[in-house]
Amino acid sequence: MSQRPHYFIQHALHAGISEVLWINPYPGRLPGLQDFVPGRHAEEPSGRLKLAHLHIESVRPIFPVEPFHHLFKLINYKTLKQTIEKIVDFKDEKTIIAIGKPSLLAIELCKKQLWHQIIFDAMDNYPAFFTGHSSKSMLKNEEVIADLADIIICTSHPLQGKFSQNASKVHLCLNACTPGFALKRNNDIDLSKDALTFGYVGTIASWFDWDWVIELASLHPSHKIRLVGPLKTLKPKELPANIFFEKAISHDDVPEFLAEIDVGLIPFKKNSITHYVDPIKYYEYRSNGLPVLSTPFGEMSWHHAELESSNTLCPFEVPKHSLYFGPSDTHHITWDMRFAELFKNSIMKLV
């Protein structure tokens, strides 16, 4: 589905970039047991932006051994050479290279010093998604990219702190939501009614806090908890009867789902991945006027600290270590608004 990089490109095209060449990312880790979890690689509902002047290329064929740098370059020499040649042929003297995922290909391109500007959009703590040698390899790639980049854009305060050694070129640019996600509700949300509907929409992966969700379900057996999205991890064998799983939906259908729930949930564990995350679903929930109930991870603690205490007092019992955000119709921050601010501040010299 369309995510931050797609809207970054959309705004760049609006801001004066004439053509964009998008290189699909390839595996940056070695295969693992998690790749055999049923449904992990199942195709998800589409909903991606279709943009004029956007050209897409994939790095194929590729043998997924990037953590072993020398072996990767040796085995994939021909593919890497052809990909680099396509990119070099595409560029001109004002071309900007923007890196969303650190990789050996990105490093090789940056080292050529052919670019008007090099941007690293640090969207996650990438090494934490991997383990063992794959994690060490990604950390090294990330450090090299951060040194080579002219600008590092960070999606959260914790990420900004992570790259503090590069403070002079680090800029904070939080996430946002899709334009048009704001929804006019027919009625105000009544949180005092006997049967509320809690809802979560998104990927259910290793960082999903099952214990927290089970505690919430146990506290409110008359309320319904709807979990919508692809299941990328094993779920507990025994769950309360008021937890319901629903198949993944297209991003375009998310506003309709949000109109059917009373409270948006963001139940993520606190770990080395989520510590750096500013969840997009927070902005989507808030744009729909929904109250939000979350665990205290990553940027959520910063969001909570920004609100007045009157908007953080929850009218119903919640699990321990929860953050509550009251209903709001003034928190509609779109990608256009977020990137317009970034471009306006002359962070990117586009022309």
C-alpha positions as CSV (number, residue, x, y, z in Angstrom):
1,M,0.0,0.0,0.0
2,S,1.0,3.6,-0.3
3,Q,3.3,4.7,2.5
4,R,5.7,7.5,3.4
5,P,8.1,7.0,0.5
6,H,5.3,7.1,-2.0
7,Y,4.0,10.4,-0.6
8,F,7.5,11.8,-0.4
9,I,7.8,11.2,-4.2
10,Q,4.4,12.6,-4.8
11,H,5.3,15.9,-3.1
12,A,8.7,16.0,-4.8
13,L,7.0,15.8,-8.2
14,H,4.7,18.7,-7.1
15,A,7.7,20.6,-5.8
16,G,9.7,20.6,-9.1
17,I,11.3,17.2,-9.6
18,S,10.5,16.2,-13.2
19,E,11.2,12.4,-13.2
20,V,11.6,9.8,-10.5
21,L,13.3,6.4,-10.8
22,W,12.1,4.1,-8.0
23,I,14.3,1.1,-7.2
24,N,12.4,-1.7,-5.4
25,P,14.3,-2.9,-2.3
26,Y,15.8,-6.4,-2.3
27,P,16.3,-8.7,0.8
28,G,18.9,-7.2,3.2
29,R,19.1,-10.3,5.4
30,L,19.6,-14.0,5.2
31,P,16.5,-16.3,5.0
32,G,15.2,-17.4,8.4
33,L,12.6,-19.6,10.0
34,Q,10.2,-16.6,10.1
35,D,9.9,-16.8,6.3
36,F,8.0,-20.1,6.7
37,V,5.3,-18.6,9.0
38,P,2.0,-19.3,7.0
39,G,0.9,-16.1,5.3
40,R,4.0,-14.1,5.9
41,H,4.7,-13.5,2.2
42,A,1.0,-13.5,1.1
43,E,0.1,-10.7,-1.2
44,E,-1.7,-7.8,0.6
45,P,-4.6,-5.7,-0.7
46,S,-3.4,-2.9,-3.0
47,G,-4.0,0.8,-2.8
48,R,-0.8,2.3,-4.0
49,L,-0.5,5.7,-5.6
50,K,-0.2,5.8,-9.3
51,L,2.0,8.7,-10.3
52,A,2.9,10.2,-13.7
53,H,6.7,10.5,-14.3
54,L,7.4,7.6,-11.9
55,H,9.5,4.8,-13.3
56,I,10.0,1.5,-11.3
57,E,12.9,-0.9,-11.5
58,S,13.6,-4.1,-9.6
59,V,17.1,-5.5,-8.8
60,R,16.8,-8.9,-10.4
61,P,18.0,-11.6,-10.3
62,I,19.5,-11.2,-6.8
63,F,20.9,-13.9,-4.5
64,P,20.0,-12.8,-0.9
65,V,23.3,-13.0,0.9
66,E,23.9,-9.2,1.4
67,P,25.1,-9.7,5.0
68,F,28.2,-11.3,3.5
69,H,29.3,-8.2,1.7
70,H,32.1,-9.6,-0.5
71,L,30.2,-12.8,-1.4
72,F,27.1,-10.7,-2.3
73,K,29.1,-8.4,-4.6
74,L,30.8,-11.4,-6.2
75,I,27.6,-13.4,-6.9
76,N,25.5,-10.5,-7.9
77,Y,28.1,-8.5,-9.8
78,K,26.3,-8.6,-13.1
79,T,22.9,-7.6,-11.6
80,L,24.4,-4.8,-9.6
81,K,26.4,-3.5,-12.5
82,Q,23.4,-3.4,-14.8
83,T,21.2,-1.7,-12.1
84,I,23.9,1.0,-11.5
85,E,24.2,1.6,-15.2
86,K,20.5,2.2,-15.5
87,I,20.5,4.6,-12.7
88,V,23.6,6.5,-14.0
89,D,22.0,6.7,-17.4
90,F,18.8,8.2,-15.9
91,K,20.5,10.9,-13.9
92,D,21.5,14.5,-14.8
93,E,23.6,17.1,-13.0
94,K,20.7,18.0,-10.6
95,T,19.7,14.5,-9.7
96,I,19.0,13.8,-6.0
97,I,19.4,10.3,-4.6
98,A,17.0,9.4,-1.7
99,I,17.6,6.3,0.3
100,G,14.8,4.6,2.2
101,K,16.5,1.4,3.1
102,P,20.3,1.1,3.6
103,S,21.9,-1.4,1.3
104,L,25.2,-2.2,-0.5
105,L,23.6,-1.0,-3.7
106,A,22.8,2.4,-2.1
107,I,26.3,2.6,-0.7
108,E,27.9,1.9,-4.1
109,L,25.7,4.6,-5.7
110,C,26.5,7.2,-3.0
111,K,30.3,6.6,-3.4
112,K,30.1,7.6,-7.0
113,Q,29.7,11.2,-6.0
114,L,27.4,11.9,-9.0
115,W,24.6,13.5,-7.1
116,H,23.3,17.0,-6.5
117,Q,22.3,15.8,-3.1
118,I,22.1,12.6,-1.0
119,I,19.1,12.2,1.3
120,F,18.7,9.4,3.9
121,D,15.1,9.0,5.1
122,A,15.6,7.1,8.3
123,M,12.1,5.6,8.8
124,D,13.0,2.8,11.3
125,N,15.7,1.3,13.4
126,Y,16.6,-1.0,10.5
127,P,19.1,-3.3,12.3
128,A,16.5,-4.3,14.9
129,F,14.4,-6.0,12.2
130,F,17.2,-8.5,11.7
131,T,19.2,-10.8,14.0
132,G,22.8,-12.1,14.1
133,H,25.1,-11.3,11.2
134,S,22.2,-9.8,9.2
135,S,21.7,-7.2,12.0
136,K,25.4,-6.4,12.1
137,S,25.5,-6.0,8.4
138,M,22.5,-3.6,8.3
139,L,24.0,-1.6,11.2
140,K,27.2,-1.1,9.2
141,N,25.3,-0.2,6.0
142,E,23.2,2.3,8.0
143,E,26.3,3.9,9.5
144,V,28.0,4.3,6.1
145,I,24.8,5.8,4.5
146,A,24.5,8.3,7.4
147,D,28.1,9.4,6.9
148,L,27.7,9.8,3.1
149,A,24.3,11.5,3.2
150,D,24.0,15.3,3.0
151,I,20.6,15.2,4.9
152,I,19.2,12.7,7.3
153,I,15.4,12.9,7.8
154,C,14.2,11.2,11.0
155,T,10.6,10.1,11.5
156,S,10.7,10.2,15.4
157,H,12.5,11.9,18.3
158,P,14.2,8.7,19.3
159,L,15.6,8.3,15.7
160,Q,16.8,11.9,15.9
161,G,18.6,11.0,19.0
162,K,20.1,7.9,17.5
163,F,21.7,10.0,14.8
164,S,22.8,12.8,17.1
165,Q,26.4,12.3,16.1
166,N,25.3,13.7,12.7
167,A,23.3,16.4,14.3
168,S,24.2,19.2,11.8
169,K,22.4,17.3,9.0
170,V,19.6,15.7,10.9
171,H,16.0,17.0,10.5
172,L,12.9,15.7,12.2
173,C,9.9,15.0,10.0
174,L,7.2,13.0,11.7
175,N,4.7,10.8,9.9
176,A,1.3,11.8,8.8
177,C,-1.8,10.3,7.1
178,T,-3.3,10.1,3.7
179,P,-5.2,13.1,2.4
180,G,-8.9,12.5,2.5
181,F,-8.8,10.3,5.6
182,A,-10.7,12.8,7.7
183,L,-14.2,11.6,8.1
184,K,-17.3,13.5,9.1
185,R,-19.2,11.4,11.7
186,N,-22.9,11.5,11.9
187,N,-22.8,11.2,15.7
188,D,-20.4,12.0,18.5
189,I,-18.7,8.9,19.9
190,D,-20.4,7.8,23.2
191,L,-17.8,6.2,25.3
192,S,-20.2,5.5,28.1
193,K,-22.3,3.0,26.2
194,D,-22.4,-0.6,27.3
195,A,-20.9,-2.1,24.2
196,L,-18.0,-0.3,22.6
197,T,-16.0,-1.5,19.6
198,F,-12.2,-1.3,19.8
199,G,-10.4,-1.6,16.5
200,Y,-6.9,-2.2,15.2
201,V,-6.0,-2.0,11.5
202,G,-2.5,-3.0,10.3
203,T,0.0,-5.7,10.3
204,I,0.0,-8.1,13.2
205,A,3.7,-9.1,13.6
206,S,6.2,-9.9,16.3
207,W,5.9,-6.5,18.0
208,F,2.1,-6.9,18.6
209,D,1.4,-6.9,22.3
210,W,-1.0,-9.9,22.8
211,D,-0.9,-9.7,26.6
212,W,-2.1,-6.1,26.5
213,V,-4.9,-6.9,24.1
214,I,-6.0,-9.9,26.2
215,E,-6.0,-7.8,29.3
216,L,-8.2,-5.2,27.6
217,A,-10.6,-7.8,26.4
218,S,-10.8,-9.3,29.9
219,L,-11.5,-6.0,31.5
220,H,-14.4,-5.4,29.1
221,P,-16.0,-8.7,28.1
222,S,-19.1,-6.9,26.7
223,H,-16.9,-4.8,24.3
224,K,-15.7,-6.1,21.0
225,I,-12.1,-6.0,19.8
226,R,-11.7,-6.1,16.0
227,L,-8.2,-6.9,14.6
228,V,-8.0,-6.2,10.9
229,G,-4.8,-7.0,8.9
230,P,-2.4,-9.6,7.8
231,L,-1.2,-12.0,10.5
232,K,2.6,-12.2,10.2
233,T,3.2,-14.1,13.5
234,L,1.7,-16.9,15.5
235,K,-1.3,-15.9,17.6
236,P,-1.9,-17.2,21.2
237,K,-3.9,-20.5,21.2
238,E,-6.5,-19.3,23.6
239,L,-8.0,-15.8,23.3
240,P,-11.0,-14.2,24.9
241,A,-14.2,-14.6,22.9
242,N,-14.6,-10.9,22.3
243,I,-11.5,-10.7,20.1
244,F,-12.3,-11.0,16.4
245,F,-9.9,-11.4,13.5
246,E,-10.7,-10.0,10.1
247,K,-8.9,-10.2,6.8
248,A,-6.6,-7.4,5.5
249,I,-8.4,-4.6,3.7
250,S,-7.2,-2.1,1.1
251,H,-5.8,1.1,2.4
252,D,-8.7,2.9,0.6
253,D,-11.2,0.9,2.7
254,V,-9.6,1.9,6.0
255,P,-11.8,5.0,6.6
256,E,-14.9,2.9,6.3
257,F,-13.6,0.5,8.9
258,L,-12.7,3.4,11.2
259,A,-16.2,4.7,10.9
260,E,-17.4,1.5,12.5
261,I,-15.3,1.5,15.6
262,D,-15.3,3.7,18.8
263,V,-11.7,3.5,19.9
264,G,-8.5,3.0,17.8
265,L,-5.9,0.6,19.3
266,I,-2.1,0.7,18.9
267,P,-0.9,-2.3,21.0
268,F,2.8,-2.6,20.3
269,K,5.4,-4.0,22.7
270,K,8.3,-1.8,23.8
271,N,11.4,-3.1,22.1
272,S,14.3,-2.0,19.9
273,I,12.0,-1.7,16.9
274,T,9.0,0.1,18.3
275,H,11.2,2.5,20.4
276,Y,11.9,4.4,17.2
277,V,8.4,4.3,15.6
278,D,5.9,7.1,15.0
279,P,2.9,5.0,13.9
280,I,1.0,6.2,10.9
281,K,-2.2,4.7,12.3
282,Y,-2.1,7.2,15.1
283,Y,-2.6,10.0,12.6
284,E,-5.3,8.0,10.7
285,Y,-7.2,7.3,13.9
286,R,-7.0,11.0,15.1
287,S,-8.0,12.3,11.6
288,N,-11.2,10.3,12.0
289,G,-11.9,11.9,15.4
290,L,-11.3,8.7,17.2
291,P,-10.0,8.4,20.7
292,V,-6.8,6.3,20.8
293,L,-5.6,3.7,23.3
294,S,-2.0,2.8,23.0
295,T,0.9,1.2,24.8
296,P,3.7,3.6,25.7
297,F,6.2,3.0,23.0
298,G,8.3,5.2,20.7
299,E,6.9,8.5,19.5
300,M,3.5,7.8,21.3
301,S,5.0,9.0,24.6
302,W,5.9,12.3,22.9
303,H,2.5,12.7,21.4
304,H,0.9,12.1,24.8
305,A,3.1,14.6,26.5
306,E,2.0,17.3,24.0
307,L,-1.7,17.0,24.9
308,E,-3.3,18.7,27.7
309,S,-4.2,16.5,30.6
310,S,-7.9,17.0,30.0
311,N,-7.6,15.1,26.7
312,T,-5.7,12.1,28.3
313,L,-8.2,11.1,31.0
314,C,-9.7,7.8,30.0
315,P,-13.4,7.3,30.9
316,F,-13.1,3.5,31.1
317,E,-10.7,1.0,32.7
318,V,-7.5,0.2,30.7
319,P,-4.6,-2.2,31.0
320,K,-1.5,-1.2,33.0
321,H,1.0,0.9,31.0
322,S,-1.6,2.5,28.7
323,L,-1.8,5.9,27.0
324,Y,-5.2,7.4,26.2
325,F,-5.9,10.2,23.7
326,G,-9.4,11.7,23.8
327,P,-11.5,12.3,20.7
328,S,-10.2,15.0,18.4
329,D,-11.3,16.7,15.2
330,T,-8.3,19.0,15.0
331,H,-5.4,16.6,14.5
332,H,-5.5,16.1,10.7
333,I,-1.9,16.2,9.5
334,T,-1.5,15.0,5.9
335,W,1.6,14.0,4.1
336,D,1.3,17.1,2.0
337,M,1.4,19.3,5.1
338,R,4.3,17.4,6.5
339,F,6.5,17.4,3.4
340,A,5.5,21.0,2.5
341,E,7.0,22.1,5.7
342,L,10.2,20.1,5.0
343,F,10.6,21.5,1.5
344,K,9.7,25.0,2.6
345,N,12.6,25.1,5.0
346,S,15.0,24.6,2.1
347,I,16.1,21.3,3.5
348,M,16.1,19.9,-0.1
349,K,17.6,21.9,-2.8
350,L,15.3,20.6,-5.5
351,V,16.3,22.9,-8.4
